[in-house]
Amino acid sequence: MQNNLRAVISPIILICIGLCLSCTGPVEMPRLASLTPLADQPILHPDYTDITLPPNIAPLNFVIENPGEAYFVEISGELGSLIRISSRKPEIRIPLKSWKTLLESNQGKDIRMDMCVKSKTGEWKRLTPVINHVSEDSIDPILVYRRLHPMYYLWQNMGLYQRNLETFSETTLITNNQIEHSCFNCHTFVQNRSETMMMHFRAGQVSGLYVKDGDRHLKINTATDFNKPAAYPSYHPDGKRIAFSINNLGMFFHATGDTREVIDMMSDLVIYDVDKNQITTDIQISHPDYLETFPAWSPDGRALYFCRTNKLTDYTAGSDKDPQLQYNNVRYDLIRIGYNPETGEWGKLETVLSSGECGQSITIPRISPDGHFALVCMADHGNFPVYVRTSDIGMVDLETGYWWKPDINSAQSESYHNWSSTGRWIVFSSKRGTGQLARPHFAHVDKNGQTGKPFVMPQEDPAFYDSFLETYNLPELLTGPVELNAREMIRTMYDNEHIVQATLDSAVTHRNDLAEARTGWYILPY
């Protein structure tokens, strides 16, 4: 009986194997030398063509969108072995080990991708080769980001993750189903290092500021008689001070076009000293006539950059009883103020780039590790670029004041961004393609601030982004993985008996009470 059963099953297995191979298995490899390259350009998704890539990036898997019955790809460099891939499907997945070897062997050189597509008649057609450049500059291997649904009312499910950019490994740091679906945001590190970090938790029992400093885990209430809880942080290079903005944010909606916008009613800057457990500020960075936000320390810690605009009453029309806010006129300048880390004394304010000069609202400054350039968001108005379609990435030369928009922008919003530890790479969020879902993109930056063509973070499944309906938020490049015990973090945030209450510097005598911020503006349409 067993022999008869085997006799029946064996042919079935062979037929199934044959069917599988005919659908997904390898196909014969064409002889490239015998095929003349066509003028037809390969259509790759994602677009991994004509880019500069790090020598330690994971394989750039892609889909060939040129129609065909079978596909062949040969990847080569001046040095190292060839990579040959044949497939009956247009999805091209590059072997990790072979890819890594090829890139390491060709740092500073070009790699070439030859592609062939087989027609229904069985004829192989060779497409125009793709040439990409392998930089000698490695990228920081870890990217930390928040993932959440794109609509503002779906924030109840989100997580903080880290991705190894040299592989496809993604690790969960914490999800908010572990903390009763409370919100968390603004994860921040010290100069691309993972040892010290902070993050805000909002709402419920876990509400507060979480700080991890080596083995220390702290929950801090940064609210004082001067300020509400702090946001938009920037760590001082010494890791002992954090610059924050104190904001009164509100959301409003348009009937057409970009429906959502965020408005900042009032804002100031404060400095939190971790060792002293003290909030301090200065009239120059928390002036009642201005809104100050988005602080960013210089890499040497001797200057604080931030964005500033006039108080909202300067943008109103109508009567005092019926003020009408002309929100499309609200634009922020890029400001710098000197700082002495040894004494805590402030220098004088100076305008680095005014909105009047560039015609744009300047937000989210991030300073290059050499202190030469500022990466900023530039939009036609406002302070919340992720919701403003006109938001682009801008570059400012801090030595000359010259500014420009690198050729990395799209027709959709480019928003949060940051530098690698070497300053040779940037990461930024872009909604290109969908207009709703932000994806992390990378671009090479040379010593003159010139950028290469950006490319999206590679995924093992080249069609991953087509069906993934979460947005990537606040991408941060790190030199090493975050060693975070989620249980310890959660225990700390639920422990309200040992919460650290920040004190207010006795030298702070003026006050800008955010509780008095106007919330009943009539916002003029535009």
HELIX and SHEET records of a PDB file:
HELIX    1   1 GLN A    2  THR A   24  1                                  23    
HELIX    2   2 LEU A   32  SER A   34  5                                   3    
HELIX    3   3 LEU A   96  SER A  105  1                                  10    
HELIX    4   4 TYR A  152  LEU A  154  5                                   3    
HELIX    5   5 ASN A  176  GLN A  178  5                                   3    
HELIX    6   6 LEU A  312  TYR A  315  5                                   4    
HELIX    7   7 TYR A  327  ASN A  329  5                                   3    
HELIX    8   8 SER A  355  CYS A  358  1                                   4    
HELIX    9   9 PRO A  385  TYR A  387  5                                   3    
HELIX   10  10 PHE A  464  SER A  467  1                                   4    
HELIX   11  11 ALA A  486  TYR A  494  1                                   9    
HELIX   12  12 ASN A  496  HIS A  498  5                                   3    
HELIX   13  13 LEU A  514  GLU A  516  5                                   3    
SHEET    1   A 3 LEU A  44  HIS A  45  0                                        
SHEET    2   A 3 PHE A  62  ILE A  64 -1                                        
SHEET    3   A 3 GLU A  91  ILE A  92 -1                                        
SHEET    1   B 5 THR A  52  LEU A  53  0                                        
SHEET    2   B 5 VAL A 130  VAL A 134  1                                        
SHEET    3   B 5 ASP A 110  LYS A 118 -1                                        
SHEET    4   B 5 ALA A  70  GLY A  77 -1                                        
SHEET    5   B 5 ILE A  83  SER A  87 -1                                        
SHEET    1   C 4 THR A  52  LEU A  53  0                                        
SHEET    2   C 4 VAL A 130  VAL A 134  1                                        
SHEET    3   C 4 ASP A 110  LYS A 118 -1                                        
SHEET    4   C 4 TRP A 124  ARG A 126 -1                                        
SHEET    1   D 4 GLU A 170  THR A 175  0                                        
SHEET    2   D 4 MET A 158  ASN A 164 -1                                        
SHEET    3   D 4 ILE A 142  LEU A 148 -1                                        
SHEET    4   D 4 THR A 471  LEU A 478 -1                                        
SHEET    1   E 5 CYS A 183  VAL A 190  0                                        
SHEET    2   E 5 ARG A 193  ARG A 202 -1                                        
SHEET    3   E 5 GLY A 208  ASP A 213 -1                                        
SHEET    4   E 5 ARG A 216  ASN A 221 -1                                        
SHEET    5   E 5 VAL A 500  GLN A 501  1                                        
SHEET    1   F 5 ALA A 231  TYR A 235  0                                        
SHEET    2   F 5 ARG A 241  PHE A 253 -1                                        
SHEET    3   F 5 ARG A 260  ASP A 273 -1                                        
SHEET    4   F 5 GLN A 278  THR A 280 -1                                        
SHEET    5   F 5 THR A 503  LEU A 504  1                                        
SHEET    1   G 4 TYR A 290  TRP A 297  0                                        
SHEET    2   G 4 ALA A 303  ASN A 310 -1                                        
SHEET    3   G 4 ASP A 333  TYR A 339 -1                                        
SHEET    4   G 4 TRP A 346  LEU A 353 -1                                        
SHEET    1   H 3 THR A 316  GLY A 318  0                                        
SHEET    2   H 3 PRO A 323  LEU A 325 -1                                        
SHEET    3   H 3 TYR A 522  ILE A 523  1                                        
SHEET    1   I 4 SER A 361  ILE A 367  0                                        
SHEET    2   I 4 PHE A 373  ALA A 379 -1                                        
SHEET    3   I 4 ASP A 392  ASP A 397 -1                                        
SHEET    4   I 4 TRP A 403  TRP A 404 -1                                        
SHEET    1   J 4 GLU A 414  TRP A 419  0                                        
SHEET    2   J 4 TRP A 425  SER A 430 -1                                        
SHEET    3   J 4 ARG A 439  HIS A 444 -1                                        
SHEET    4   J 4 PHE A 455  VAL A 456 -1                                        
END                                                                             
